Amino acid sequence: MAKQVRQVTQARPAKAAGSSKGGGLAVVGRAAVAWLRTLSGRTIALAAGAVAVVGALVVTGVLLSGHDDRPPIPDTRARHYTETDACLLTGKDGITAGAAADVWQGMQDASRETHARVSYSQVTGEQSTGNARPFLNGMLQRSCDVVLAVGKPEVTAAAQTAPQYGKVGFVLVGGGLAGANVTTVGAGDGLRDDVAAAVERAVHNRA
């Protein structure tokens, strides 16, 4: 009886592996193409824009992180103020017009010379001496070193209060009262310059 011999074909793992890998890449490629086809032109444009923004941020971060041994350039416009405060009390119209506007400009002129801080407060509500007094008291509680007043109710309130605050300099516009800590300037031509000079004197007297 003849012996039957079965021929066994040897497997080729390297080729099979290559075929499997190539097939996988082909599948991934087809899936990517199919996904891109589903995107609209607007979506692709937005994605490209986002990538561009991220790239710009990265470049900016790299530039800013660079070490620079040069000292910073000081801002020449910055003004260093002293611990002296000059405060203005006005009527309901504030510093927008009339004598109050000239007084405020004079205060700013004095601030440039003395480096004192300047601010203002306007009396709202009833325009009377009684109603002006709480606003004046609020300014004094904020430790205003020089108090200016313009307007009849405001000047009257300041004149009545001045004797109680001997360490505070008062500048009254149009008031007739004068004292150790009170200066009166006339309303009219030259008001701005007169106020600036009065504030400068009051600030220097505190030095």
Secondary structure, DSSP 8 states (H G I E B T S, - for coil): ------------HHHHHHHHHHHHHHHHHHHHHHHHHHS-HHHHHHHHHHHHHHHHHHHHHHHHTS---S-----TT-----S-EEEEEE-TTTTSSHHHHHHHHHHHHHHHHH--EEEEEE--SS-SHHHHHHHHHHHHHTT-SEEEE-SHHHHHHHHHHGGG-TTSEEEEES----BTTEEEE-SSTTHHHHHHHHHHHHHHHH-
